[in-house]
Amino acid sequence: MNDQSTEQKDNTEKLQSLKKVTAIVYLCQVLAFAFAGLPLLIGVAINFIKRNEVQGTWLESHFNWQIKTVWITLAGLALSGLTFEFGIGLFILIATVVLLIYRIVIGWNDLNSNKSVKEKN
């Protein structure tokens, strides 16, 4: 019985540690607004480094959500830059920033509620 409770305690501690890592990645996404996007790339690097550790847990959906958020943001920024000269780049940039904020808020709220992120279709 003691081995089982020790193993369960270790799993709980590991999950709490990974939850902190997930929160740090959300913080990196927020800090991207102040530091020209560099923390966004640092956060996704953390996601890729720690991805195997969250497999099979409810935090896996957060990592997938965060990685997808970065790809959407990078695509939006690239498209905005390419179309800025034509007058629609600003609108794409605004939409990209709003979507980034939305995805950070949804993910952060679900993380604090100890829930996996569900894709909102």
MMTF fields as JSON, N, C-alpha, C and O atoms, coordinates in Angstrom:
{
  "mmtfVersion": "1.0.0",
  "mmtfProducer": "UNKNOWN",
  "numBonds": 483,
  "numAtoms": 484,
  "numGroups": 121,
  "numChains": 1,
  "numModels": 1,
  "chainsPerModel": [1],
  "groupsPerChain": [121],
  "chainIdList": ["A"],
  "bondAtomList": [4, 2, 8, 6, 12, 10, 16, 14, 20, 18, 24, 22, 28, 26, 32, 30, 36, 34, 40, 38, 44, 42, 48, 46, 52, 50, 56, 54, 60, 58, 64, 62, 68, 66, 72, 70, 76, 74, 80, 78, 84, 82, 88, 86, 92, 90, 96, 94, 100, 98, 104, 102, 108, 106, 112, 110, 116, 114, 120, 118, 124, 122, 128, 126, 132, 130, 136, 134, 140, 138, 144, 142, 148, 146, 152, 150, 156, 154, 160, 158, 164, 162, 168, 166, 172, 170, 176, 174, 180, 178, 184, 182, 188, 186, 192, 190, 196, 194, 200, 198, 204, 202, 208, 206, 212, 210, 216, 214, 220, 218, 224, 222, 228, 226, 232, 230, 236, 234, 240, 238, 244, 242, 248, 246, 252, 250, 256, 254, 260, 258, 264, 262, 268, 266, 272, 270, 276, 274, 280, 278, 284, 282, 288, 286, 292, 290, 296, 294, 300, 298, 304, 302, 308, 306, 312, 310, 316, 314, 320, 318, 324, 322, 328, 326, 332, 330, 336, 334, 340, 338, 344, 342, 348, 346, 352, 350, 356, 354, 360, 358, 364, 362, 368, 366, 372, 370, 376, 374, 380, 378, 384, 382, 388, 386, 392, 390, 396, 394, 400, 398, 404, 402, 408, 406, 412, 410, 416, 414, 420, 418, 424, 422, 428, 426, 432, 430, 436, 434, 440, 438, 444, 442, 448, 446, 452, 450, 456, 454, 460, 458, 464, 462, 468, 466, 472, 470, 476, 474, 480, 478],
  "bondOrderList": [1, 1, 1, 1, 1, 1, 1, 1, 1, 1, 1, 1, 1, 1, 1, 1, 1, 1, 1, 1, 1, 1, 1, 1, 1, 1, 1, 1, 1, 1, 1, 1, 1, 1, 1, 1, 1, 1, 1, 1, 1, 1, 1, 1, 1, 1, 1, 1, 1, 1, 1, 1, 1, 1, 1, 1, 1, 1, 1, 1, 1, 1, 1, 1, 1, 1, 1, 1, 1, 1, 1, 1, 1, 1, 1, 1, 1, 1, 1, 1, 1, 1, 1, 1, 1, 1, 1, 1, 1, 1, 1, 1, 1, 1, 1, 1, 1, 1, 1, 1, 1, 1, 1, 1, 1, 1, 1, 1, 1, 1, 1, 1, 1, 1, 1, 1, 1, 1, 1, 1],
  "groupList": [{"groupName": "MET", "atomNameList": ["N", "CA", "C", "O"], "elementList": ["N", "C", "C", "O"], "formalChargeList": [0, 0, 0, 0], "bondAtomList": [1, 0, 2, 1, 3, 2], "bondOrderList": [1, 1, 2], "singleLetterCode": "M", "chemCompType": "L-PEPTIDE LINKING"}, {"groupName": "ASN", "atomNameList": ["N", "CA", "C", "O"], "elementList": ["N", "C", "C", "O"], "formalChargeList": [0, 0, 0, 0], "bondAtomList": [1, 0, 2, 1, 3, 2], "bondOrderList": [1, 1, 2], "singleLetterCode": "N", "chemCompType": "L-PEPTIDE LINKING"}, {"groupName": "ASP", "atomNameList": ["N", "CA", "C", "O"], "elementList": ["N", "C", "C", "O"], "formalChargeList": [0, 0, 0, 0], "bondAtomList": [1, 0, 2, 1, 3, 2], "bondOrderList": [1, 1, 2], "singleLetterCode": "D", "chemCompType": "L-PEPTIDE LINKING"}, {"groupName": "GLN", "atomNameList": ["N", "CA", "C", "O"], "elementList": ["N", "C", "C", "O"], "formalChargeList": [0, 0, 0, 0], "bondAtomList": [1, 0, 2, 1, 3, 2], "bondOrderList": [1, 1, 2], "singleLetterCode": "Q", "chemCompType": "L-PEPTIDE LINKING"}, {"groupName": "SER", "atomNameList": ["N", "CA", "C", "O"], "elementList": ["N", "C", "C", "O"], "formalChargeList": [0, 0, 0, 0], "bondAtomList": [1, 0, 2, 1, 3, 2], "bondOrderList": [1, 1, 2], "singleLetterCode": "S", "chemCompType": "L-PEPTIDE LINKING"}, {"groupName": "THR", "atomNameList": ["N", "CA", "C", "O"], "elementList": ["N", "C", "C", "O"], "formalChargeList": [0, 0, 0, 0], "bondAtomList": [1, 0, 2, 1, 3, 2], "bondOrderList": [1, 1, 2], "singleLetterCode": "T", "chemCompType": "L-PEPTIDE LINKING"}, {"groupName": "GLU", "atomNameList": ["N", "CA", "C", "O"], "elementList": ["N", "C", "C", "O"], "formalChargeList": [0, 0, 0, 0], "bondAtomList": [1, 0, 2, 1, 3, 2], "bondOrderList": [1, 1, 2], "singleLetterCode": "E", "chemCompType": "L-PEPTIDE LINKING"}, {"groupName": "LYS", "atomNameList": ["N", "CA", "C", "O"], "elementList": ["N", "C", "C", "O"], "formalChargeList": [0, 0, 0, 0], "bondAtomList": [1, 0, 2, 1, 3, 2], "bondOrderList": [1, 1, 2], "singleLetterCode": "K", "chemCompType": "L-PEPTIDE LINKING"}, {"groupName": "LEU", "atomNameList": ["N", "CA", "C", "O"], "elementList": ["N", "C", "C", "O"], "formalChargeList": [0, 0, 0, 0], "bondAtomList": [1, 0, 2, 1, 3, 2], "bondOrderList": [1, 1, 2], "singleLetterCode": "L", "chemCompType": "L-PEPTIDE LINKING"}, {"groupName": "VAL", "atomNameList": ["N", "CA", "C", "O"], "elementList": ["N", "C", "C", "O"], "formalChargeList": [0, 0, 0, 0], "bondAtomList": [1, 0, 2, 1, 3, 2], "bondOrderList": [1, 1, 2], "singleLetterCode": "V", "chemCompType": "L-PEPTIDE LINKING"}, {"groupName": "ALA", "atomNameList": ["N", "CA", "C", "O"], "elementList": ["N", "C", "C", "O"], "formalChargeList": [0, 0, 0, 0], "bondAtomList": [1, 0, 2, 1, 3, 2], "bondOrderList": [1, 1, 2], "singleLetterCode": "A", "chemCompType": "L-PEPTIDE LINKING"}, {"groupName": "ILE", "atomNameList": ["N", "CA", "C", "O"], "elementList": ["N", "C", "C", "O"], "formalChargeList": [0, 0, 0, 0], "bondAtomList": [1, 0, 2, 1, 3, 2], "bondOrderList": [1, 1, 2], "singleLetterCode": "I", "chemCompType": "L-PEPTIDE LINKING"}, {"groupName": "TYR", "atomNameList": ["N", "CA", "C", "O"], "elementList": ["N", "C", "C", "O"], "formalChargeList": [0, 0, 0, 0], "bondAtomList": [1, 0, 2, 1, 3, 2], "bondOrderList": [1, 1, 2], "singleLetterCode": "Y", "chemCompType": "L-PEPTIDE LINKING"}, {"groupName": "CYS", "atomNameList": ["N", "CA", "C", "O"], "elementList": ["N", "C", "C", "O"], "formalChargeList": [0, 0, 0, 0], "bondAtomList": [1, 0, 2, 1, 3, 2], "bondOrderList": [1, 1, 2], "singleLetterCode": "C", "chemCompType": "L-PEPTIDE LINKING"}, {"groupName": "PHE", "atomNameList": ["N", "CA", "C", "O"], "elementList": ["N", "C", "C", "O"], "formalChargeList": [0, 0, 0, 0], "bondAtomList": [1, 0, 2, 1, 3, 2], "bondOrderList": [1, 1, 2], "singleLetterCode": "F", "chemCompType": "L-PEPTIDE LINKING"}, {"groupName": "GLY", "atomNameList": ["N", "CA", "C", "O"], "elementList": ["N", "C", "C", "O"], "formalChargeList": [0, 0, 0, 0], "bondAtomList": [1, 0, 2, 1, 3, 2], "bondOrderList": [1, 1, 2], "singleLetterCode": "G", "chemCompType": "PEPTIDE LINKING"}, {"groupName": "PRO", "atomNameList": ["N", "CA", "C", "O"], "elementList": ["N", "C", "C", "O"], "formalChargeList": [0, 0, 0, 0], "bondAtomList": [1, 0, 2, 1, 3, 2], "bondOrderList": [1, 1, 2], "singleLetterCode": "P", "chemCompType": "L-PEPTIDE LINKING"}, {"groupName": "ARG", "atomNameList": ["N", "CA", "C", "O"], "elementList": ["N", "C", "C", "O"], "formalChargeList": [0, 0, 0, 0], "bondAtomList": [1, 0, 2, 1, 3, 2], "bondOrderList": [1, 1, 2], "singleLetterCode": "R", "chemCompType": "L-PEPTIDE LINKING"}, {"groupName": "TRP", "atomNameList": ["N", "CA", "C", "O"], "elementList": ["N", "C", "C", "O"], "formalChargeList": [0, 0, 0, 0], "bondAtomList": [1, 0, 2, 1, 3, 2], "bondOrderList": [1, 1, 2], "singleLetterCode": "W", "chemCompType": "L-PEPTIDE LINKING"}, {"groupName": "HIS", "atomNameList": ["N", "CA", "C", "O"], "elementList": ["N", "C", "C", "O"], "formalChargeList": [0, 0, 0, 0], "bondAtomList": [1, 0, 2, 1, 3, 2], "bondOrderList": [1, 1, 2], "singleLetterCode": "H", "chemCompType": "L-PEPTIDE LINKING"}],
  "groupTypeList": [0, 1, 2, 3, 4, 5, 6, 3, 7, 2, 1, 5, 6, 7, 8, 3, 4, 8, 7, 7, 9, 5, 10, 11, 9, 12, 8, 13, 3, 9, 8, 10, 14, 10, 14, 10, 15, 8, 16, 8, 8, 11, 15, 9, 10, 11, 1, 14, 11, 7, 17, 1, 6, 9, 3, 15, 5, 18, 8, 6, 4, 19, 14, 1, 18, 3, 11, 7, 5, 9, 18, 11, 5, 8, 10, 15, 8, 10, 8, 4, 15, 8, 5, 14, 6, 14, 15, 11, 15, 8, 14, 11, 8, 11, 10, 5, 9, 9, 8, 8, 11, 12, 17, 11, 9, 11, 15, 18, 1, 2, 8, 1, 4, 1, 7, 4, 9, 7, 6, 7, 1],
  "groupIdList": [1, 2, 3, 4, 5, 6, 7, 8, 9, 10, 11, 12, 13, 14, 15, 16, 17, 18, 19, 20, 21, 22, 23, 24, 25, 26, 27, 28, 29, 30, 31, 32, 33, 34, 35, 36, 37, 38, 39, 40, 41, 42, 43, 44, 45, 46, 47, 48, 49, 50, 51, 52, 53, 54, 55, 56, 57, 58, 59, 60, 61, 62, 63, 64, 65, 66, 67, 68, 69, 70, 71, 72, 73, 74, 75, 76, 77, 78, 79, 80, 81, 82, 83, 84, 85, 86, 87, 88, 89, 90, 91, 92, 93, 94, 95, 96, 97, 98, 99, 100, 101, 102, 103, 104, 105, 106, 107, 108, 109, 110, 111, 112, 113, 114, 115, 116, 117, 118, 119, 120, 121],
  "secStructList": [7, 2, 2, 2, 2, 2, 2, 2, 2, 2, 2, 2, 2, 2, 2, 2, 2, 2, 2, 2, 2, 2, 2, 2, 2, 2, 2, 2, 2, 2, 2, 6, 6, 6, 6, 6, 6, 2, 2, 2, 2, 2, 2, 2, 2, 2, 2, 2, 2, 2, 2, 2, 2, 2, 6, 6, 1, 6, 2, 2, 2, 2, 2, 2, 2, 2, 2, 2, 2, 2, 2, 2, 2, 2, 2, 2, 2, 2, 2, 2, 2, 2, 2, 4, 4, 4, 6, 7, 2, 2, 2, 2, 2, 2, 2, 2, 2, 2, 2, 2, 2, 2, 2, 2, 2, 2, 2, 2, 2, 2, 2, 2, 6, 6, 7, 7, 7, 7, 7, 7, 7],
  "xCoordList": [0.819, 0.0, 0.86, 0.531, 1.952, 2.801, 3.445, 3.575, 3.853, 4.448, 3.46, 3.823, 2.199, 1.172, 0.918, 0.764, 0.871, 0.638, 1.845, 1.682, 3.047, 4.249, 4.256, 4.604, 3.87, 3.821, 2.76, 2.974, 1.617, 0.551, 1.002, 0.694, 1.727, 2.244, 3.253, 3.249, 4.119, 5.098, 4.41, 4.826, 3.348, 2.603, 1.932, 1.904, 1.39, 0.745, 1.771, 1.505, 2.933, 3.988, 4.49, 4.749, 4.626, 5.073, 4.038, 4.393, 2.76, 1.696, 1.667, 1.456, 1.876, 1.92, 3.112, 3.004, 4.233, 5.416, 5.152, 5.52, 4.52, 4.208, 3.146, 3.138, 2.254, 1.257, 1.956, 1.568, 2.981, 3.749, 4.47, 4.54, 5.0, 5.662, 4.649, 4.955, 3.454, 2.402, 2.041, 1.848, 1.95, 1.651, 2.781, 2.526, 4.008, 5.147, 5.069, 5.396, 4.64, 4.503, 3.41, 3.578, 2.285, 1.249, 1.804, 1.504, 2.606, 3.231, 4.158, 4.187, 4.9, 5.761, 4.925, 5.332, 3.755, 2.896, 2.419, 2.329, 2.117, 1.704, 2.871, 2.702, 4.043, 5.218, 5.654, 6.432, 5.162, 5.492, 5.055, 5.652, 4.02, 3.554, 4.577, 4.701, 5.302, 6.25, 7.654, 8.421, 7.982, 9.353, 9.438, 10.243, 8.62, 8.688, 8.606, 9.229, 7.861, 7.613, 8.634, 8.368, 9.792, 10.822, 10.329, 10.599, 9.618, 9.125, 8.162, 8.05, 7.477, 6.59, 7.387, 6.952, 8.552, 9.414, 10.056, 10.234, 10.398, 10.948, 9.896, 10.198, 8.66, 7.57, 7.327, 7.143, 7.324, 7.079, 8.266, 8.089, 9.463, 10.619, 10.439, 10.736, 9.955, 9.668, 8.621, 8.745, 7.579, 6.55, 7.15, 6.828, 8.016, 8.588, 9.541, 9.612, 10.267, 11.191, 10.441, 10.846, 9.35, 8.607, 7.419, 6.703, 7.203, 5.998, 5.825, 4.708, 6.894, 6.792, 6.353, 5.699, 6.709, 6.376, 4.884, 4.374, 4.186, 2.758, 1.853, 0.632, 2.44, 1.615, 0.76, 1.235, -0.521, -1.448, -2.067, -2.89, -1.692, -2.28, -3.201, -3.216, -3.957, -4.846, -4.056, -4.601, -2.796, -1.955, -1.506, -1.059, -1.622, -1.234, -2.052, -1.531, -3.333, -4.175, -3.709, -3.82, -3.189, -2.66, -1.408, -1.242, -0.542, 0.668, 0.31, 0.871, -0.625, -1.062, -1.694, -1.462, -2.486, -3.138, -2.098, -2.215, -1.078, -0.036, 0.79, 1.117, 1.118, 1.889, 1.071, 1.589, -0.199, -1.067, -1.219, -1.274, -1.286, -1.38, -0.172, -0.32, 1.014, 2.229, 2.215, 2.543, 1.841, 1.81, 0.802, 1.09, -0.383, -1.394, -0.877, -1.058, -0.235, 0.293, 1.389, 1.39, 2.312, 3.388, 2.842, 3.303, 1.863, 1.257, 0.536, 0.64, -0.194, -0.9, 0.046, -0.213, 1.137, 2.117, 2.8, 3.039, 3.109, 3.737, 2.78, 3.168, 1.538, 0.548, 0.303, 0.149, 0.27, 0.101, 1.255, 1.039, 2.455, 3.624, 3.633, 4.014, 3.208, 3.192, 2.103, 2.238, 1.035, -0.098, -0.231, -1.18, 0.701, 0.622, 0.612, -0.096, 1.387, 1.504, 0.192, -0.058, -0.625, -1.882, -3.037, -4.154, -2.775, -3.798, -4.604, -5.396, -4.426, -5.192, -4.34, -4.859, -3.048, -2.146, -2.474, -2.346, -2.898, -3.248, -4.438, -4.465, -5.417, -6.598, -6.243, -6.774, -5.352, -4.892, -4.094, -4.224, -3.266, -2.496, -3.418, -3.2, -4.44, -5.392, -6.099, -6.233, -6.546, -7.22, -6.286, -6.71, -5.029, -4.047, -3.821, -3.772, -3.686, -3.473, -4.693, -4.554, -5.887, -7.121, -7.212, -7.579, -6.882, -6.922, -5.884, -6.162, -4.709, -3.676, -4.167, -4.026, -4.738, -5.265, -6.359, -6.375, -7.275, -8.369, -7.818, -8.269, -6.855, -6.321, -5.55, -5.579, -4.865, -4.174, -5.191, -5.026, -6.239, -7.255, -7.977, -8.149, -8.401, -9.093, -8.188, -8.611, -6.955, -6.024, -5.715, -5.71, -5.458, -5.131, -6.299, -6.098, -7.52, -8.698, -8.889, -9.17, -8.739, -8.88, -7.773, -8.02, -6.558, -5.452, -5.748, -5.552, -6.216, -6.515, -7.708, -7.863, -8.557, -9.693, -9.339, -10.201, -8.076, -7.596, -8.375, -8.717, -8.659, -9.371, -8.485, -7.609, -8.735, -8.036, -8.695, -9.856, -7.948, -8.475, -9.26, -8.751, -10.473, -11.294, -11.271, -11.441, -11.061, -11.099, -12.509, -13.48, -12.614, -13.905, -14.201, -13.656, -15.048, -15.387, -16.671, -17.11],
  "yCoordList": [-1.197, 0.0, 1.256, 2.237, 1.231, 2.399, 2.758, 3.936, 1.736, 1.984, 2.658, 3.534, 2.235, 2.805, 4.271, 5.098, 4.604, 5.994, 6.869, 8.039, 6.312, 7.055, 7.323, 8.42, 6.316, 6.474, 7.508, 8.325, 7.465, 8.426, 9.846, 10.799, 9.982, 11.283, 11.803, 12.989, 10.915, 11.3, 11.764, 12.751, 11.052, 11.441, 12.795, 13.609, 13.037, 14.316, 15.448, 16.514, 15.217, 16.23, 16.498, 17.646, 15.444, 15.606, 16.399, 17.271, 16.092, 16.801, 18.274, 19.141, 18.563, 19.958, 20.695, 21.864, 20.01, 20.609, 20.912, 21.975, 19.982, 20.191, 21.271, 21.974, 21.401, 22.474, 23.835, 24.79, 23.914, 25.156, 25.474, 26.633, 24.451, 24.646, 25.177, 26.086, 24.613, 25.055, 26.514, 27.287, 26.89, 28.28, 29.209, 30.33, 28.748, 29.554, 29.797, 30.885, 28.793, 28.965, 29.983, 30.814, 29.928, 30.955, 32.343, 33.32, 32.421, 33.696, 34.171, 35.36, 33.266, 33.622, 34.187, 35.139, 33.593, 34.098, 35.511, 36.342, 35.786, 37.139, 38.111, 39.222, 37.689, 38.558, 38.854, 39.778, 38.084, 38.321, 39.713, 40.291, 40.254, 41.602, 42.664, 43.688, 42.426, 43.42, 43.248, 44.209, 42.039, 41.761, 41.275, 40.399, 41.836, 41.624, 40.156, 39.763, 39.36, 37.988, 36.963, 35.768, 37.363, 36.396, 35.402, 34.209, 35.842, 34.868, 33.838, 32.724, 34.203, 33.263, 32.07, 30.924, 32.351, 31.293, 30.483, 29.271, 31.151, 30.445, 29.494, 28.356, 29.981, 29.154, 27.916, 26.825, 28.069, 26.898, 25.935, 24.726, 26.458, 25.571, 24.729, 23.534, 25.351, 24.61, 23.537, 22.408, 23.891, 22.908, 21.683, 20.548, 21.917, 20.796, 19.973, 18.753, 20.624, 19.906, 19.033, 17.901, 19.551, 18.846, 18.034, 17.419, 18.024, 17.412, 15.945, 15.523, 15.168, 13.748, 13.524, 12.526, 14.446, 14.284, 14.471, 13.942, 15.215, 15.465, 14.513, 14.563, 13.648, 12.718, 11.873, 11.31, 11.797, 10.987, 11.707, 11.126, 12.95, 13.722, 14.796, 15.037, 15.426, 16.492, 17.725, 18.593, 17.8, 18.922, 18.796, 19.776, 17.611, 17.424, 18.335, 18.877, 18.495, 19.362, 20.813, 21.55, 21.227, 22.592, 22.772, 23.801, 21.785, 21.885, 21.956, 22.767, 21.106, 21.154, 22.501, 23.057, 23.023, 24.336, 25.437, 26.314, 25.394, 26.415, 26.357, 27.394, 25.166, 25.019, 25.522, 26.234, 25.152, 25.613, 27.132, 27.779, 27.701, 29.155, 29.836, 30.84, 29.298, 29.89, 29.798, 30.771, 28.641, 28.501, 29.459, 30.081, 29.579, 30.507, 31.94, 32.715, 32.283, 33.641, 33.938, 35.0, 33.01, 33.225, 33.339, 34.172, 32.506, 32.587, 33.923, 34.551, 34.351, 35.628, 36.804, 37.731, 36.77, 37.853, 37.887, 38.958, 36.713, 36.653, 37.166, 37.952, 36.718, 37.17, 38.672, 39.376, 39.141, 40.581, 41.368, 42.382, 40.906, 41.581, 41.593, 42.583, 40.475, 40.382, 41.242, 41.666, 41.494, 42.234, 43.651, 44.359, 44.063, 45.397, 46.494, 47.492, 46.299, 47.296, 47.459, 48.512, 46.427, 46.465, 47.016, 47.143, 47.338, 47.945, 46.981, 47.419, 45.684, 44.742, 44.122, 43.437, 44.363, 43.799, 44.238, 43.456, 45.487, 45.982, 45.217, 44.896, 44.928, 44.192, 42.754, 42.202, 42.16, 40.802, 40.808, 39.895, 41.836, 41.964, 42.091, 41.438, 42.925, 43.105, 41.785, 41.401, 41.097, 39.809, 38.789, 38.007, 38.8, 37.869, 38.15, 37.223, 39.411, 39.784, 39.432, 38.924, 39.699, 39.359, 37.85, 37.388, 37.076, 35.623, 35.121, 34.192, 35.714, 35.337, 35.587, 34.728, 36.754, 37.067, 36.084, 35.583, 35.803, 34.863, 33.495, 32.905, 32.995, 31.656, 31.611, 30.598, 32.697, 32.744, 32.723, 31.981, 33.531, 33.614, 32.281, 31.813, 31.664, 30.373, 29.327, 28.611, 29.243, 28.256, 28.494, 27.556, 29.743, 30.082, 29.755, 29.203, 30.099, 29.8, 28.303, 27.843, 27.54, 26.087, 25.489, 24.552, 26.019, 25.531, 25.78, 24.892, 26.976, 27.297, 26.52, 26.369, 26.023, 25.192, 23.708, 22.856, 23.404, 22.012, 21.221, 20.061, 21.849, 21.2, 21.167, 22.012, 20.171, 20.162, 21.194, 21.554, 21.661, 22.652, 21.907, 20.97, 22.317, 21.747, 22.707, 23.914, 22.174, 23.0, 23.549, 22.793, 24.861, 25.524, 25.621, 26.49, 24.755, 24.782, 25.494, 25.612],
  "zCoordList": [0.0, 0.0, 0.0, -0.668, 0.741, 0.856, -0.477, -0.807, -1.253, -2.56, -3.498, -4.282, -3.402, -4.266, -3.915, -4.815, -2.637, -2.246, -2.587, -2.931, -2.496, -2.867, -4.366, -4.804, -5.156, -6.61, -6.994, -7.89, -6.307, -6.592, -6.23, -6.947, -5.124, -4.717, -5.736, -6.067, -6.234, -7.252, -8.526, -9.133, -8.941, -10.135, -9.95, -10.872, -8.755, -8.469, -8.503, -9.059, -7.914, -7.92, -9.341, -9.703, -10.143, -11.522, -12.319, -13.113, -12.104, -12.81, -12.411, -13.26, -11.131, -10.67, -11.289, -11.659, -11.394, -12.014, -13.491, -13.989, -14.176, -15.593, -15.775, -16.785, -14.803, -14.862, -14.757, -15.431, -13.914, -13.801, -15.11, -15.52, -15.758, -17.051, -18.063, -18.835, -18.057, -18.973, -18.708, -19.646, -17.438, -17.081, -17.54, -17.982, -17.437, -17.89, -19.396, -19.87, -20.14, -21.589, -21.902, -22.794, -21.171, -21.367, -21.033, -21.72, -19.983, -19.629, -20.752, -21.07, -21.34, -22.477, -23.625, -24.292, -23.846, -24.915, -24.611, -25.514, -23.363, -22.977, -23.13, -23.632, -22.697, -22.77, -24.203, -24.438, -25.147, -26.556, -26.997, -27.905, -26.363, -26.718, -26.32, -26.991, -25.243, -24.746, -25.334, -25.41, -25.744, -26.173, -27.614, -27.931, -28.475, -29.932, -30.355, -31.341, -29.634, -30.058, -29.634, -29.761, -29.137, -28.754, -27.695, -27.829, -26.65, -25.67, -26.271, -25.76, -27.343, -28.025, -28.542, -28.431, -29.106, -29.626, -28.498, -28.622, -27.408, -26.245, -25.673, -25.313, -25.596, -25.074, -25.921, -25.381, -27.231, -28.085, -28.03, -28.176, -27.822, -27.636, -26.374, -26.374, -25.304, -24.067, -24.342, -23.867, -25.117, -25.465, -26.148, -25.797, -27.116, -27.847, -26.976, -27.122, -26.082, -25.195, -24.201, -23.939, -23.646, -22.584, -23.105, -22.315, -24.41, -24.986, -24.595, -24.294, -24.593, -24.253, -22.812, -22.508, -21.927, -20.518, -20.228, -19.24, -21.079, -20.829, -21.603, -21.456, -22.425, -23.199, -22.281, -21.295, -22.632, -21.851, -20.667, -19.959, -20.435, -19.341, -19.917, -21.124, -19.046, -19.504, -19.961, -20.643, -19.592, -20.012, -21.474, -22.07, -22.043, -23.439, -24.356, -25.331, -24.035, -24.869, -24.795, -25.775, -23.643, -23.501, -24.355, -25.012, -24.346, -25.156, -26.637, -27.374, -27.074, -28.478, -28.799, -29.873, -27.88, -28.042, -28.164, -29.019, -27.31, -27.317, -28.607, -29.184, -29.047, -30.28, -31.466, -32.326, -31.507, -32.598, -32.559, -33.605, -31.357, -31.214, -31.847, -32.544, -31.61, -32.172, -33.696, -34.374, -34.241, -35.701, -36.33, -37.353, -35.72, -36.234, -36.173, -37.112, -35.065, -34.9, -35.921, -36.544, -36.09, -37.069, -38.488, -39.267, -38.823, -40.156, -40.341, -41.395, -39.309, -39.378, -39.511, -40.278, -38.769, -38.855, -40.219, -40.775, -40.749, -42.076, -43.151, -44.015, -43.091, -44.069, -43.944, -44.943, -42.716, -42.485, -43.1, -43.763, -42.881, -43.434, -44.951, -45.576, -45.539, -46.995, -47.637, -48.785, -46.901, -47.479, -46.932, -47.269, -46.103, -45.499, -46.557, -46.428, -47.574, -48.636, -49.422, -50.008, -49.428, -50.178, -49.358, -49.859, -48.12, -47.273, -46.424, -45.59, -46.613, -45.788, -44.681, -43.8, -44.731, -43.731, -42.318, -41.376, -42.164, -40.832, -40.263, -39.075, -41.108, -40.648, -40.282, -39.318, -41.048, -40.729, -39.434, -38.619, -39.24, -38.003, -36.793, -35.773, -36.903, -35.801, -35.494, -34.332, -36.537, -36.339, -35.691, -34.84, -36.089, -35.526, -34.035, -33.227, -33.682, -32.276, -31.436, -30.324, -31.958, -31.226, -31.034, -29.954, -32.07, -31.96, -30.958, -30.199, -30.944, -29.977, -28.554, -27.685, -28.322, -26.984, -26.598, -25.474, -27.524, -27.271, -26.875, -25.893, -27.626, -27.357, -26.037, -25.339, -25.692, -24.39, -23.257, -22.289, -23.372, -22.309, -22.138, -21.012, -23.245, -23.168, -22.518, -21.61, -22.983, -22.44, -20.973, -20.176, -20.616, -19.226, -18.292, -17.211, -18.714, -17.885, -17.7, -16.594, -18.78, -18.66, -17.799, -17.041, -17.907, -17.071, -15.597, -14.767, -15.267, -13.871, -13.339, -12.127, -14.244, -13.835, -13.856, -13.639, -14.116, -14.208, -15.239, -15.01, -16.384, -17.465, -18.699, -18.884, -19.536, -20.828, -21.729, -21.537, -22.704, -23.65, -24.72, -25.334, -24.934, -25.995, -27.171, -26.998, -28.362, -29.56, -29.71, -29.72, -29.825, -29.985, -31.466, -32.147, -31.976, -33.412, -33.649, -34.793]
}
